[in-house]
Amino acid sequence: MNSLLLAVSALVPAMIGPLPAEERTLTVTLCGSGKVIEIDLGDPAPVDGEGACHQSGCHAGCSRKKIDRGQ
């Protein structure tokens, strides 16, 4: 009975899951220089208007340079 209780108590953290994060910034330390970079995770980018990504610009597969294999 004690081994069953021990096994169930070991699985409690997996059943609960991670606690919600409250931080609004991502902090990264660079390996070589030790410099710390902070990225603000604030509000997501607006859907329309200033700073919005245009879908036609993201998938421009036909504008790639063609290689002339006859050379």
mmCIF file of the N, C-alpha and C atoms, coordinates in Angstrom:
data_MODEL
# 
_entry.id   MODEL 
# 
loop_
_atom_site.group_PDB 
_atom_site.id 
_atom_site.type_symbol 
_atom_site.label_atom_id 
_atom_site.label_alt_id 
_atom_site.label_comp_id 
_atom_site.label_asym_id 
_atom_site.label_entity_id 
_atom_site.label_seq_id 
_atom_site.pdbx_PDB_ins_code 
_atom_site.Cartn_x 
_atom_site.Cartn_y 
_atom_site.Cartn_z 
_atom_site.occupancy 
_atom_site.B_iso_or_equiv 
_atom_site.pdbx_formal_charge 
_atom_site.auth_seq_id 
_atom_site.auth_comp_id 
_atom_site.auth_asym_id 
_atom_site.auth_atom_id 
_atom_site.pdbx_PDB_model_num 
ATOM 1   N N  . MET A 1 1  ? 0.821  -1.193 0.000   1.00 0.00 ? 1  MET A N  1 
ATOM 2   C CA . MET A 1 1  ? 0.000  0.000  0.000   1.00 0.00 ? 1  MET A CA 1 
ATOM 3   C C  . MET A 1 1  ? 0.867  1.259  0.000   1.00 0.00 ? 1  MET A C  1 
ATOM 4   N N  . ASN A 1 2  ? 1.996  1.212  0.712   1.00 0.00 ? 2  ASN A N  1 
ATOM 5   C CA . ASN A 1 2  ? 2.880  2.375  0.761   1.00 0.00 ? 2  ASN A CA 1 
ATOM 6   C C  . ASN A 1 2  ? 3.481  2.674  -0.604  1.00 0.00 ? 2  ASN A C  1 
ATOM 7   N N  . SER A 1 3  ? 3.801  1.644  -1.379  1.00 0.00 ? 3  SER A N  1 
ATOM 8   C CA . SER A 1 3  ? 4.380  1.878  -2.709  1.00 0.00 ? 3  SER A CA 1 
ATOM 9   C C  . SER A 1 3  ? 3.348  2.497  -3.647  1.00 0.00 ? 3  SER A C  1 
ATOM 10  N N  . LEU A 1 4  ? 2.082  2.129  -3.507  1.00 0.00 ? 4  LEU A N  1 
ATOM 11  C CA . LEU A 1 4  ? 1.022  2.725  -4.323  1.00 0.00 ? 4  LEU A CA 1 
ATOM 12  C C  . LEU A 1 4  ? 0.845  4.199  -3.962  1.00 0.00 ? 4  LEU A C  1 
ATOM 13  N N  . LEU A 1 5  ? 0.861  4.511  -2.694  1.00 0.00 ? 5  LEU A N  1 
ATOM 14  C CA . LEU A 1 5  ? 0.739  5.895  -2.244  1.00 0.00 ? 5  LEU A CA 1 
ATOM 15  C C  . LEU A 1 5  ? 1.934  6.725  -2.722  1.00 0.00 ? 5  LEU A C  1 
ATOM 16  N N  . LEU A 1 6  ? 3.114  6.153  -2.677  1.00 0.00 ? 6  LEU A N  1 
ATOM 17  C CA . LEU A 1 6  ? 4.312  6.836  -3.148  1.00 0.00 ? 6  LEU A CA 1 
ATOM 18  C C  . LEU A 1 6  ? 4.225  7.092  -4.656  1.00 0.00 ? 6  LEU A C  1 
ATOM 19  N N  . ALA A 1 7  ? 3.756  6.117  -5.424  1.00 0.00 ? 7  ALA A N  1 
ATOM 20  C CA . ALA A 1 7  ? 3.642  6.269  -6.872  1.00 0.00 ? 7  ALA A CA 1 
ATOM 21  C C  . ALA A 1 7  ? 2.623  7.337  -7.234  1.00 0.00 ? 7  ALA A C  1 
ATOM 22  N N  . VAL A 1 8  ? 1.486  7.350  -6.564  1.00 0.00 ? 8  VAL A N  1 
ATOM 23  C CA . VAL A 1 8  ? 0.454  8.351  -6.845  1.00 0.00 ? 8  VAL A CA 1 
ATOM 24  C C  . VAL A 1 8  ? 0.935  9.742  -6.454  1.00 0.00 ? 8  VAL A C  1 
ATOM 25  N N  . SER A 1 9  ? 1.612  9.865  -5.315  1.00 0.00 ? 9  SER A N  1 
ATOM 26  C CA . SER A 1 9  ? 2.104  11.179 -4.901  1.00 0.00 ? 9  SER A CA 1 
ATOM 27  C C  . SER A 1 9  ? 3.210  11.683 -5.833  1.00 0.00 ? 9  SER A C  1 
ATOM 28  N N  . ALA A 1 10 ? 3.944  10.780 -6.471  1.00 0.00 ? 10 ALA A N  1 
ATOM 29  C CA . ALA A 1 10 ? 4.965  11.199 -7.428  1.00 0.00 ? 10 ALA A CA 1 
ATOM 30  C C  . ALA A 1 10 ? 4.336  11.710 -8.717  1.00 0.00 ? 10 ALA A C  1 
ATOM 31  N N  . LEU A 1 11 ? 3.127  11.260 -9.040  1.00 0.00 ? 11 LEU A N  1 
ATOM 32  C CA . LEU A 1 11 ? 2.449  11.680 -10.265 1.00 0.00 ? 11 LEU A CA 1 
ATOM 33  C C  . LEU A 1 11 ? 1.598  12.937 -10.098 1.00 0.00 ? 11 LEU A C  1 
ATOM 34  N N  . VAL A 1 12 ? 1.434  13.426 -8.888  1.00 0.00 ? 12 VAL A N  1 
ATOM 35  C CA . VAL A 1 12 ? 0.605  14.609 -8.643  1.00 0.00 ? 12 VAL A CA 1 
ATOM 36  C C  . VAL A 1 12 ? 1.106  15.827 -9.427  1.00 0.00 ? 12 VAL A C  1 
ATOM 37  N N  . PRO A 1 13 ? 2.396  16.154 -9.461  1.00 0.00 ? 13 PRO A N  1 
ATOM 38  C CA . PRO A 1 13 ? 2.833  17.314 -10.258 1.00 0.00 ? 13 PRO A CA 1 
ATOM 39  C C  . PRO A 1 13 ? 2.527  17.157 -11.751 1.00 0.00 ? 13 PRO A C  1 
ATOM 40  N N  . ALA A 1 14 ? 2.584  15.955 -12.278 1.00 0.00 ? 14 ALA A N  1 
ATOM 41  C CA . ALA A 1 14 ? 2.261  15.746 -13.684 1.00 0.00 ? 14 ALA A CA 1 
ATOM 42  C C  . ALA A 1 14 ? 0.764  15.918 -13.931 1.00 0.00 ? 14 ALA A C  1 
ATOM 43  N N  . MET A 1 15 ? -0.061 15.573 -12.966 1.00 0.00 ? 15 MET A N  1 
ATOM 44  C CA . MET A 1 15 ? -1.511 15.721 -13.120 1.00 0.00 ? 15 MET A CA 1 
ATOM 45  C C  . MET A 1 15 ? -1.941 17.180 -13.013 1.00 0.00 ? 15 MET A C  1 
ATOM 46  N N  . ILE A 1 16 ? -1.257 17.952 -12.174 1.00 0.00 ? 16 ILE A N  1 
ATOM 47  C CA . ILE A 1 16 ? -1.620 19.361 -11.996 1.00 0.00 ? 16 ILE A CA 1 
ATOM 48  C C  . ILE A 1 16 ? -1.176 20.179 -13.197 1.00 0.00 ? 16 ILE A C  1 
ATOM 49  N N  . GLY A 1 17 ? 0.011  19.930 -13.716 1.00 0.00 ? 17 GLY A N  1 
ATOM 50  C CA . GLY A 1 17 ? 0.528  20.678 -14.862 1.00 0.00 ? 17 GLY A CA 1 
ATOM 51  C C  . GLY A 1 17 ? 1.271  21.922 -14.420 1.00 0.00 ? 17 GLY A C  1 
ATOM 52  N N  . PRO A 1 18 ? 1.830  22.650 -15.384 1.00 0.00 ? 18 PRO A N  1 
ATOM 53  C CA . PRO A 1 18 ? 2.597  23.855 -15.041 1.00 0.00 ? 18 PRO A CA 1 
ATOM 54  C C  . PRO A 1 18 ? 1.676  24.986 -14.580 1.00 0.00 ? 18 PRO A C  1 
ATOM 55  N N  . LEU A 1 19 ? 2.180  25.806 -13.701 1.00 0.00 ? 19 LEU A N  1 
ATOM 56  C CA . LEU A 1 19 ? 1.428  26.961 -13.235 1.00 0.00 ? 19 LEU A CA 1 
ATOM 57  C C  . LEU A 1 19 ? 1.482  28.054 -14.294 1.00 0.00 ? 19 LEU A C  1 
ATOM 58  N N  . PRO A 1 20 ? 0.466  28.889 -14.396 1.00 0.00 ? 20 PRO A N  1 
ATOM 59  C CA . PRO A 1 20 ? 0.463  29.943 -15.419 1.00 0.00 ? 20 PRO A CA 1 
ATOM 60  C C  . PRO A 1 20 ? 1.576  30.965 -15.177 1.00 0.00 ? 20 PRO A C  1 
ATOM 61  N N  . ALA A 1 21 ? 2.201  31.386 -16.245 1.00 0.00 ? 21 ALA A N  1 
ATOM 62  C CA . ALA A 1 21 ? 3.294  32.357 -16.161 1.00 0.00 ? 21 ALA A CA 1 
ATOM 63  C C  . ALA A 1 21 ? 2.737  33.772 -16.131 1.00 0.00 ? 21 ALA A C  1 
ATOM 64  N N  . GLU A 1 22 ? 3.291  34.602 -15.292 1.00 0.00 ? 22 GLU A N  1 
ATOM 65  C CA . GLU A 1 22 ? 2.845  35.985 -15.156 1.00 0.00 ? 22 GLU A CA 1 
ATOM 66  C C  . GLU A 1 22 ? 3.791  36.971 -15.839 1.00 0.00 ? 22 GLU A C  1 
ATOM 67  N N  . GLU A 1 23 ? 4.950  36.530 -16.260 1.00 0.00 ? 23 GLU A N  1 
ATOM 68  C CA . GLU A 1 23 ? 5.938  37.430 -16.863 1.00 0.00 ? 23 GLU A CA 1 
ATOM 69  C C  . GLU A 1 23 ? 5.460  37.921 -18.220 1.00 0.00 ? 23 GLU A C  1 
ATOM 70  N N  . ARG A 1 24 ? 5.811  39.150 -18.566 1.00 0.00 ? 24 ARG A N  1 
ATOM 71  C CA . ARG A 1 24 ? 5.449  39.738 -19.845 1.00 0.00 ? 24 ARG A CA 1 
ATOM 72  C C  . ARG A 1 24 ? 6.679  40.029 -20.695 1.00 0.00 ? 24 ARG A C  1 
ATOM 73  N N  . THR A 1 25 ? 7.869  39.585 -20.263 1.00 0.00 ? 25 THR A N  1 
ATOM 74  C CA . THR A 1 25 ? 9.092  39.776 -21.034 1.00 0.00 ? 25 THR A CA 1 
ATOM 75  C C  . THR A 1 25 ? 9.837  38.456 -21.138 1.00 0.00 ? 25 THR A C  1 
ATOM 76  N N  . LEU A 1 26 ? 10.604 38.329 -22.209 1.00 0.00 ? 26 LEU A N  1 
ATOM 77  C CA . LEU A 1 26 ? 11.461 37.176 -22.422 1.00 0.00 ? 26 LEU A CA 1 
ATOM 78  C C  . LEU A 1 26 ? 12.898 37.655 -22.243 1.00 0.00 ? 26 LEU A C  1 
ATOM 79  N N  . THR A 1 27 ? 13.626 37.078 -21.309 1.00 0.00 ? 27 THR A N  1 
ATOM 80  C CA . THR A 1 27 ? 15.000 37.483 -21.021 1.00 0.00 ? 27 THR A CA 1 
ATOM 81  C C  . THR A 1 27 ? 15.952 36.416 -21.524 1.00 0.00 ? 27 THR A C  1 
ATOM 82  N N  . VAL A 1 28 ? 16.896 36.833 -22.390 1.00 0.00 ? 28 VAL A N  1 
ATOM 83  C CA . VAL A 1 28 ? 17.849 35.914 -23.006 1.00 0.00 ? 28 VAL A CA 1 
ATOM 84  C C  . VAL A 1 28 ? 19.253 36.418 -22.748 1.00 0.00 ? 28 VAL A C  1 
ATOM 85  N N  . THR A 1 29 ? 20.154 35.525 -22.344 1.00 0.00 ? 29 THR A N  1 
ATOM 86  C CA . THR A 1 29 ? 21.562 35.872 -22.142 1.00 0.00 ? 29 THR A CA 1 
ATOM 87  C C  . THR A 1 29 ? 22.381 35.293 -23.286 1.00 0.00 ? 29 THR A C  1 
ATOM 88  N N  . LEU A 1 30 ? 23.166 36.130 -23.944 1.00 0.00 ? 30 LEU A N  1 
ATOM 89  C CA . LEU A 1 30 ? 24.008 35.672 -25.048 1.00 0.00 ? 30 LEU A CA 1 
ATOM 90  C C  . LEU A 1 30 ? 25.222 34.944 -24.499 1.00 0.00 ? 30 LEU A C  1 
ATOM 91  N N  . CYS A 1 31 ? 25.631 33.881 -25.179 1.00 0.00 ? 31 CYS A N  1 
ATOM 92  C CA . CYS A 1 31 ? 26.723 33.034 -24.681 1.00 0.00 ? 31 CYS A CA 1 
ATOM 93  C C  . CYS A 1 31 ? 28.077 33.735 -24.691 1.00 0.00 ? 31 CYS A C  1 
ATOM 94  N N  . GLY A 1 32 ? 28.457 34.326 -25.807 1.00 0.00 ? 32 GLY A N  1 
ATOM 95  C CA . GLY A 1 32 ? 29.797 34.873 -25.944 1.00 0.00 ? 32 GLY A CA 1 
ATOM 96  C C  . GLY A 1 32 ? 30.059 36.094 -25.102 1.00 0.00 ? 32 GLY A C  1 
ATOM 97  N N  . SER A 1 33 ? 29.152 37.063 -25.140 1.00 0.00 ? 33 SER A N  1 
ATOM 98  C CA . SER A 1 33 ? 29.418 38.327 -24.464 1.00 0.00 ? 33 SER A CA 1 
ATOM 99  C C  . SER A 1 33 ? 28.772 38.437 -23.094 1.00 0.00 ? 33 SER A C  1 
ATOM 100 N N  . GLY A 1 34 ? 27.814 37.610 -22.799 1.00 0.00 ? 34 GLY A N  1 
ATOM 101 C CA . GLY A 1 34 ? 27.112 37.693 -21.521 1.00 0.00 ? 34 GLY A CA 1 
ATOM 102 C C  . GLY A 1 34 ? 26.085 38.802 -21.491 1.00 0.00 ? 34 GLY A C  1 
ATOM 103 N N  . LYS A 1 35 ? 25.829 39.417 -22.636 1.00 0.00 ? 35 LYS A N  1 
ATOM 104 C CA . LYS A 1 35 ? 24.862 40.501 -22.727 1.00 0.00 ? 35 LYS A CA 1 
ATOM 105 C C  . LYS A 1 35 ? 23.446 39.940 -22.536 1.00 0.00 ? 35 LYS A C  1 
ATOM 106 N N  . VAL A 1 36 ? 22.600 40.684 -21.836 1.00 0.00 ? 36 VAL A N  1 
ATOM 107 C CA . VAL A 1 36 ? 21.225 40.268 -21.568 1.00 0.00 ? 36 VAL A CA 1 
ATOM 108 C C  . VAL A 1 36 ? 20.293 41.062 -22.469 1.00 0.00 ? 36 VAL A C  1 
ATOM 109 N N  . ILE A 1 37 ? 19.417 40.340 -23.190 1.00 0.00 ? 37 ILE A N  1 
ATOM 110 C CA . ILE A 1 37 ? 18.441 40.960 -24.073 1.00 0.00 ? 37 ILE A CA 1 
ATOM 111 C C  . ILE A 1 37 ? 17.062 40.680 -23.498 1.00 0.00 ? 37 ILE A C  1 
ATOM 112 N N  . GLU A 1 38 ? 16.236 41.726 -23.398 1.00 0.00 ? 38 GLU A N  1 
ATOM 113 C CA . GLU A 1 38 ? 14.860 41.563 -22.934 1.00 0.00 ? 38 GLU A CA 1 
ATOM 114 C C  . GLU A 1 38 ? 13.917 41.902 -24.074 1.00 0.00 ? 38 GLU A C  1 
ATOM 115 N N  . ILE A 1 39 ? 12.988 40.991 -24.355 1.00 0.00 ? 39 ILE A N  1 
ATOM 116 C CA . ILE A 1 39 ? 12.007 41.171 -25.418 1.00 0.00 ? 39 ILE A CA 1 
ATOM 117 C C  . ILE A 1 39 ? 10.641 41.296 -24.757 1.00 0.00 ? 39 ILE A C  1 
ATOM 118 N N  . ASP A 1 40 ? 9.950  42.403 -25.012 1.00 0.00 ? 40 ASP A N  1 
ATOM 119 C CA . ASP A 1 40 ? 8.631  42.633 -24.434 1.00 0.00 ? 40 ASP A CA 1 
ATOM 120 C C  . ASP A 1 40 ? 7.604  41.796 -25.189 1.00 0.00 ? 40 ASP A C  1 
ATOM 121 N N  . LEU A 1 41 ? 6.832  40.990 -24.452 1.00 0.00 ? 41 LEU A N  1 
ATOM 122 C CA . LEU A 1 41 ? 5.831  40.127 -25.064 1.00 0.00 ? 41 LEU A CA 1 
ATOM 123 C C  . LEU A 1 41 ? 4.462  40.783 -25.091 1.00 0.00 ? 41 LEU A C  1 
ATOM 124 N N  . GLY A 1 42 ? 4.305  41.969 -24.621 1.00 0.00 ? 42 GLY A N  1 
ATOM 125 C CA . GLY A 1 42 ? 3.083  42.763 -24.573 1.00 0.00 ? 42 GLY A CA 1 
ATOM 126 C C  . GLY A 1 42 ? 1.931  42.291 -25.439 1.00 0.00 ? 42 GLY A C  1 
ATOM 127 N N  . ASP A 1 43 ? 1.235  43.214 -26.008 1.00 0.00 ? 43 ASP A N  1 
ATOM 128 C CA . ASP A 1 43 ? 0.076  42.898 -26.839 1.00 0.00 ? 43 ASP A CA 1 
ATOM 129 C C  . ASP A 1 43 ? 0.526  42.378 -28.200 1.00 0.00 ? 43 ASP A C  1 
ATOM 130 N N  . PRO A 1 44 ? -0.253 41.465 -28.808 1.00 0.00 ? 44 PRO A N  1 
ATOM 131 C CA . PRO A 1 44 ? 0.103  40.966 -30.133 1.00 0.00 ? 44 PRO A CA 1 
ATOM 132 C C  . PRO A 1 44 ? -0.022 42.064 -31.185 1.00 0.00 ? 44 PRO A C  1 
ATOM 133 N N  . ALA A 1 45 ? 0.588  41.844 -32.335 1.00 0.00 ? 45 ALA A N  1 
ATOM 134 C CA . ALA A 1 45 ? 0.545  42.820 -33.428 1.00 0.00 ? 45 ALA A CA 1 
ATOM 135 C C  . ALA A 1 45 ? -0.896 43.004 -33.901 1.00 0.00 ? 45 ALA A C  1 
ATOM 136 N N  . PRO A 1 46 ? -1.260 44.218 -34.307 1.00 0.00 ? 46 PRO A N  1 
ATOM 137 C CA . PRO A 1 46 ? -2.627 44.451 -34.778 1.00 0.00 ? 46 PRO A CA 1 
ATOM 138 C C  . PRO A 1 46 ? -2.910 43.678 -36.063 1.00 0.00 ? 46 PRO A C  1 
ATOM 139 N N  . VAL A 1 47 ? -4.156 43.270 -36.229 1.00 0.00 ? 47 VAL A N  1 
ATOM 140 C CA . VAL A 1 47 ? -4.539 42.501 -37.415 1.00 0.00 ? 47 VAL A CA 1 
ATOM 141 C C  . VAL A 1 47 ? -4.580 43.398 -38.642 1.00 0.00 ? 47 VAL A C  1 
ATOM 142 N N  . ASP A 1 48 ? -5.160 44.570 -38.521 1.00 0.00 ? 48 ASP A N  1 
ATOM 143 C CA . ASP A 1 48 ? -5.240 45.515 -39.637 1.00 0.00 ? 48 ASP A CA 1 
ATOM 144 C C  . ASP A 1 48 ? -4.533 46.804 -39.254 1.00 0.00 ? 48 ASP A C  1 
ATOM 145 N N  . GLY A 1 49 ? -3.996 47.474 -40.245 1.00 0.00 ? 49 GLY A N  1 
ATOM 146 C CA . GLY A 1 49 ? -3.390 48.770 -39.992 1.00 0.00 ? 49 GLY A CA 1 
ATOM 147 C C  . GLY A 1 49 ? -1.882 48.703 -39.886 1.00 0.00 ? 49 GLY A C  1 
ATOM 148 N N  . GLU A 1 50 ? -1.323 49.596 -39.093 1.00 0.00 ? 50 GLU A N  1 
ATOM 149 C CA . GLU A 1 50 ? 0.119  49.748 -38.952 1.00 0.00 ? 50 GLU A CA 1 
ATOM 150 C C  . GLU A 1 50 ? 0.774  48.478 -38.420 1.00 0.00 ? 50 GLU A C  1 
ATOM 151 N N  . GLY A 1 51 ? 1.783  47.988 -39.104 1.00 0.00 ? 51 GLY A N  1 
ATOM 152 C CA . GLY A 1 51 ? 2.552  46.847 -38.647 1.00 0.00 ? 51 GLY A CA 1 
ATOM 153 C C  . GLY A 1 51 ? 1.962  45.494 -38.988 1.00 0.00 ? 51 GLY A C  1 
ATOM 154 N N  . ALA A 1 52 ? 0.846  45.461 -39.698 1.00 0.00 ? 52 ALA A N  1 
ATOM 155 C CA . ALA A 1 52 ? 0.243  44.176 -40.044 1.00 0.00 ? 52 ALA A CA 1 
ATOM 156 C C  . ALA A 1 52 ? 1.006  43.528 -41.192 1.00 0.00 ? 52 ALA A C  1 
ATOM 157 N N  . CYS A 1 53 ? 1.120  42.223 -41.169 1.00 0.00 ? 53 CYS A N  1 
ATOM 158 C CA . CYS A 1 53 ? 1.815  41.482 -42.219 1.00 0.00 ? 53 CYS A CA 1 
ATOM 159 C C  . CYS A 1 53 ? 0.856  41.221 -43.378 1.00 0.00 ? 53 CYS A C  1 
ATOM 160 N N  . HIS A 1 54 ? 1.286  41.515 -44.585 1.00 0.00 ? 54 HIS A N  1 
ATOM 161 C CA . HIS A 1 54 ? 0.469  41.233 -45.760 1.00 0.00 ? 54 HIS A CA 1 
ATOM 162 C C  . HIS A 1 54 ? 0.743  39.809 -46.212 1.00 0.00 ? 54 HIS A C  1 
ATOM 163 N N  . GLN A 1 55 ? -0.297 39.032 -46.397 1.00 0.00 ? 55 GLN A N  1 
ATOM 164 C CA . GLN A 1 55 ? -0.158 37.621 -46.729 1.00 0.00 ? 55 GLN A CA 1 
ATOM 165 C C  . GLN A 1 55 ? 0.558  37.432 -48.066 1.00 0.00 ? 55 GLN A C  1 
ATOM 166 N N  . SER A 1 56 ? 0.379  38.333 -49.018 1.00 0.00 ? 56 SER A N  1 
ATOM 167 C CA . SER A 1 56 ? 1.027  38.163 -50.321 1.00 0.00 ? 56 SER A CA 1 
ATOM 168 C C  . SER A 1 56 ? 2.545  38.313 -50.215 1.00 0.00 ? 56 SER A C  1 
ATOM 169 N N  . GLY A 1 57 ? 3.035  39.055 -49.242 1.00 0.00 ? 57 GLY A N  1 
ATOM 170 C CA . GLY A 1 57 ? 4.473  39.234 -49.071 1.00 0.00 ? 57 GLY A CA 1 
ATOM 171 C C  . GLY A 1 57 ? 5.144  38.073 -48.364 1.00 0.00 ? 57 GLY A C  1 
ATOM 172 N N  . CYS A 1 58 ? 4.388  37.274 -47.646 1.00 0.00 ? 58 CYS A N  1 
ATOM 173 C CA . CYS A 1 58 ? 4.977  36.183 -46.881 1.00 0.00 ? 58 CYS A CA 1 
ATOM 174 C C  . CYS A 1 58 ? 5.255  34.936 -47.727 1.00 0.00 ? 58 CYS A C  1 
ATOM 175 N N  . HIS A 1 59 ? 4.492  34.728 -48.769 1.00 0.00 ? 59 HIS A N  1 
ATOM 176 C CA . HIS A 1 59 ? 4.632  33.519 -49.578 1.00 0.00 ? 59 HIS A CA 1 
ATOM 177 C C  . HIS A 1 59 ? 4.908  33.899 -51.033 1.00 0.00 ? 59 HIS A C  1 
ATOM 178 N N  . ALA A 1 60 ? 6.092  34.401 -51.296 1.00 0.00 ? 60 ALA A N  1 
ATOM 179 C CA . ALA A 1 60 ? 6.433  34.842 -52.648 1.00 0.00 ? 60 ALA A CA 1 
ATOM 180 C C  . ALA A 1 60 ? 7.306  33.790 -53.315 1.00 0.00 ? 60 ALA A C  1 
ATOM 181 N N  . GLY A 1 61 ? 6.793  32.594 -53.538 1.00 0.00 ? 61 GLY A N  1 
ATOM 182 C CA . GLY A 1 61 ? 7.563  31.506 -54.113 1.00 0.00 ? 61 GLY A CA 1 
ATOM 183 C C  . GLY A 1 61 ? 7.873  31.690 -55.586 1.00 0.00 ? 61 GLY A C  1 
ATOM 184 N N  . CYS A 1 62 ? 7.031  32.431 -56.309 1.00 0.00 ? 62 CYS A N  1 
ATOM 185 C CA . CYS A 1 62 ? 7.253  32.579 -57.744 1.00 0.00 ? 62 CYS A CA 1 
ATOM 186 C C  . CYS A 1 62 ? 8.275  33.660 -58.069 1.00 0.00 ? 62 CYS A C  1 
ATOM 187 N N  . SER A 1 63 ? 8.714  34.451 -57.111 1.00 0.00 ? 63 SER A N  1 
ATOM 188 C CA . SER A 1 63 ? 9.658  35.524 -57.394 1.00 0.00 ? 63 SER A CA 1 
ATOM 189 C C  . SER A 1 63 ? 11.114 35.082 -57.195 1.00 0.00 ? 63 SER A C  1 
ATOM 190 N N  . ARG A 1 64 ? 11.343 33.799 -57.018 1.00 0.00 ? 64 ARG A N  1 
ATOM 191 C CA . ARG A 1 64 ? 12.716 33.312 -56.845 1.00 0.00 ? 64 ARG A CA 1 
ATOM 192 C C  . ARG A 1 64 ? 13.467 33.343 -58.167 1.00 0.00 ? 64 ARG A C  1 
ATOM 193 N N  . LYS A 1 65 ? 14.764 33.539 -58.071 1.00 0.00 ? 65 LYS A N  1 
ATOM 194 C CA . LYS A 1 65 ? 15.596 33.610 -59.258 1.00 0.00 ? 65 LYS A CA 1 
ATOM 195 C C  . LYS A 1 65 ? 15.718 32.211 -59.874 1.00 0.00 ? 65 LYS A C  1 
ATOM 196 N N  . LYS A 1 66 ? 15.524 32.125 -61.187 1.00 0.00 ? 66 LYS A N  1 
ATOM 197 C CA . LYS A 1 66 ? 15.638 30.860 -61.905 1.00 0.00 ? 66 LYS A CA 1 
ATOM 198 C C  . LYS A 1 66 ? 17.099 30.632 -62.286 1.00 0.00 ? 66 LYS A C  1 
ATOM 199 N N  . ILE A 1 67 ? 17.580 29.414 -62.098 1.00 0.00 ? 67 ILE A N  1 
ATOM 200 C CA . ILE A 1 67 ? 18.953 29.061 -62.447 1.00 0.00 ? 67 ILE A CA 1 
ATOM 201 C C  . ILE A 1 67 ? 18.971 28.534 -63.874 1.00 0.00 ? 67 ILE A C  1 
ATOM 202 N N  . ASP A 1 68 ? 19.832 29.110 -64.719 1.00 0.00 ? 68 ASP A N  1 
ATOM 203 C CA . ASP A 1 68 ? 19.972 28.669 -66.098 1.00 0.00 ? 68 ASP A CA 1 
ATOM 204 C C  . ASP A 1 68 ? 20.986 27.546 -66.123 1.00 0.00 ? 68 ASP A C  1 
ATOM 205 N N  . ARG A 1 69 ? 20.533 26.314 -66.270 1.00 0.00 ? 69 ARG A N  1 
ATOM 206 C CA . ARG A 1 69 ? 21.414 25.147 -66.241 1.00 0.00 ? 69 ARG A CA 1 
ATOM 207 C C  . ARG A 1 69 ? 22.168 24.964 -67.562 1.00 0.00 ? 69 ARG A C  1 
ATOM 208 N N  . GLY A 1 70 ? 21.847 25.731 -68.588 1.00 0.00 ? 70 GLY A N  1 
ATOM 209 C CA . GLY A 1 70 ? 22.541 25.619 -69.878 1.00 0.00 ? 70 GLY A CA 1 
ATOM 210 C C  . GLY A 1 70 ? 23.891 26.302 -69.881 1.00 0.00 ? 70 GLY A C  1 
ATOM 211 N N  . GLN A 1 71 ? 24.249 27.012 -68.865 1.00 0.00 ? 71 GLN A N  1 
ATOM 212 C CA . GLN A 1 71 ? 25.524 27.722 -68.845 1.00 0.00 ? 71 GLN A CA 1 
ATOM 213 C C  . GLN A 1 71 ? 26.666 26.823 -68.467 1.00 0.00 ? 71 GLN A C  1 
# 
